Amino acid sequence: MPTAQDQIAQLHTQVRWLQAHEEVRGRIYACARALDRLDRALLEAQFWPDAVVDYGAFYQGPVAGFFDTALRFQGAMRDTQHLIGNILITLSEDRARVESYVQANHTILEGSDLIQLVVGARYLDEFQSRDGVWKLSYRTEVMDWGRRLLVMEPWFEEARELPKGLRDNQDLSYRFPPALQPRK
């Protein structure tokens, strides 16, 4: 029968495990938000400065160069929305290997045509904990499927019922109290 001290130690280990999982998930969500809001500071805060990114022909190299490339690419679109799905985390001490499903919706204007690019992909990430803080040390993306669709219906452009999302810090979400803002 475990002693009270053993039970406390086991509980402490479980809490650390849960905290790590939540911090890793939060950083994945913050990356998606940063891309959709074109928030460079938020995006940078999710990676260690020496992180490496491998997006194949799109970008390979140190994360510092990825920020400009990714934000320029996302910023060329009228709007984007990255939806994160299944997040599978394998944790070992100060490292985590993570596979996250993502569905990314991108709207672009080609001449007078409105085009929706929809991509189903997975982020394959490695996180490191340094001084108790988890951040990305490596990221790649694998595209599983994609669609390029002509938008034939102007409903969104004409809809006035709700405020529309903006791609910068003027978005309504930035007016939330600081406690509700994503961790940087």
C-alpha positions in Angstrom: 0.0 0.0 0.0 1.5 3.4 -1.0 2.3 5.8 1.7 0.8 9.3 1.8 4.2 10.6 0.7 4.1 8.3 -2.3 0.6 9.4 -3.2 1.6 13.1 -2.9 4.6 12.4 -5.2 2.4 10.6 -7.7 -0.1 13.5 -7.6 2.7 16.0 -8.1 3.9 14.1 -11.2 0.3 13.9 -12.6 -0.1 17.7 -12.2 3.2 18.4 -13.9 2.1 16.1 -16.8 -1.3 17.9 -17.1 0.4 21.3 -17.0 2.8 20.4 -19.7 0.0 19.1 -21.9 -2.1 22.2 -21.4 0.9 24.5 -22.1 1.7 22.6 -25.3 -1.9 22.7 -26.5 -2.1 26.4 -25.7 0.9 27.2 -27.8 -0.4 25.3 -30.8 -3.7 27.2 -30.5 -1.8 30.5 -30.1 0.2 29.8 -33.3 -3.1 29.4 -35.2 -4.5 32.6 -33.8 -1.3 34.5 -34.6 -1.4 33.4 -38.2 -5.1 34.4 -38.5 -4.6 37.8 -36.8 -1.2 38.4 -38.5 0.2 38.9 -35.0 4.0 38.5 -35.3 4.7 39.0 -31.6 2.3 36.3 -30.6 3.7 33.9 -33.2 7.3 34.6 -32.2 6.4 33.9 -28.5 5.5 30.3 -29.3 9.0 29.3 -30.5 12.4 29.1 -29.0 14.7 31.5 -30.8 16.8 28.5 -32.1 13.8 26.6 -33.4 13.8 25.1 -36.9 10.9 25.0 -39.3 10.6 22.6 -42.3 7.7 23.4 -44.6 9.3 21.8 -47.6 9.6 24.0 -50.6 7.7 26.8 -48.8 10.3 27.4 -46.1 13.1 25.4 -44.5 15.5 26.9 -41.9 15.7 28.9 -38.7 12.4 30.1 -37.3 13.5 33.8 -37.5 13.1 33.7 -41.3 9.9 31.7 -41.1 8.0 34.6 -39.4 8.4 36.9 -42.4 7.6 34.2 -44.9 4.5 32.9 -43.1 3.0 36.3 -42.3 3.6 37.5 -45.8 1.9 34.4 -47.2 -1.1 34.6 -44.8 -1.3 38.4 -45.2 -1.8 38.1 -49.0 -5.1 36.4 -48.3 -8.3 38.3 -47.6 -9.0 36.1 -44.6 -7.9 32.8 -43.0 -9.0 30.5 -40.2 -6.9 27.7 -38.8 -9.0 25.1 -36.9 -7.0 22.8 -34.7 -8.4 19.3 -34.1 -6.9 16.2 -32.6 -3.7 16.9 -30.6 -1.7 13.8 -29.7 1.1 14.5 -27.3 3.9 12.1 -26.3 5.7 13.6 -23.3 9.1 12.6 -21.9 10.8 14.7 -19.3 11.6 18.0 -21.0 10.5 17.1 -24.6 7.2 16.5 -26.2 6.4 15.1 -29.7 3.1 16.3 -31.0 0.8 15.6 -33.9 -2.0 18.1 -34.4 -4.7 18.0 -37.1 -5.4 21.4 -38.7 -8.0 22.5 -41.2 -7.0 25.8 -42.7 -9.5 28.0 -44.7 -8.0 30.7 -46.8 -10.0 33.2 -48.9 -8.2 35.0 -51.8 -9.3 37.4 -54.5 -8.2 36.4 -58.1 -9.3 39.2 -60.4 -13.0 39.5 -59.7 -13.2 35.9 -58.4 -13.3 34.9 -54.8 -11.5 31.7 -54.2 -11.5 29.5 -51.0 -8.5 27.3 -50.4 -9.3 24.6 -47.8 -6.4 22.5 -46.6 -6.4 19.4 -44.3 -3.0 19.0 -42.8 -1.1 18.0 -39.7 1.5 19.8 -37.7 4.3 17.6 -36.5 6.0 19.4 -33.7 8.7 19.0 -31.1 8.5 21.1 -27.9 11.2 21.6 -25.3 10.8 22.7 -21.8 13.5 25.1 -20.7 13.4 26.5 -17.1 9.8 25.2 -16.8 8.5 26.9 -20.0 7.3 24.8 -23.0 7.9 26.2 -26.5 8.3 24.9 -30.0 11.8 23.8 -31.0 10.8 22.2 -34.4 7.7 22.3 -36.7 6.8 20.7 -40.0 3.5 20.5 -41.7 2.2 17.6 -43.7 -0.7 18.3 -46.2 -3.2 15.5 -46.3 -5.7 17.0 -48.7 -6.7 20.3 -50.3 -9.5 22.0 -52.2 -9.6 25.1 -54.4 -13.2 26.3 -54.7 -14.8 29.2 -56.5 -17.1 31.1 -54.1 -20.3 31.7 -55.9 -22.3 33.2 -53.1 -21.7 36.7 -51.8 -23.5 36.1 -48.4 -20.6 36.9 -46.2 -19.7 40.1 -48.0 -23.3 41.3 -47.7 -24.0 40.1 -44.1 -24.2 42.8 -41.5 -25.7 40.9 -38.6 -22.5 40.4 -36.6 -19.1 42.2 -36.4 -16.6 40.7 -38.8 -13.1 39.4 -37.8 -10.1 41.6 -38.7 -6.6 40.5 -39.5 -4.8 42.7 -37.0 -5.0 44.0 -33.4 -8.2 45.9 -34.2 -10.0 42.6 -34.1 -12.7 42.5 -31.4 -10.8 39.7 -29.5 -8.0 42.2 -28.6 -10.5 44.2 -26.5 -10.9 41.3 -24.1 -9.5 41.6 -20.6 -5.8 40.6 -20.4 -6.7 37.4 -18.5 -8.4 36.2 -21.6 -5.6 37.0 -24.0 -3.4 34.1 -25.1 -0.1 33.7 -23.2 2.9 35.2 -25.0 
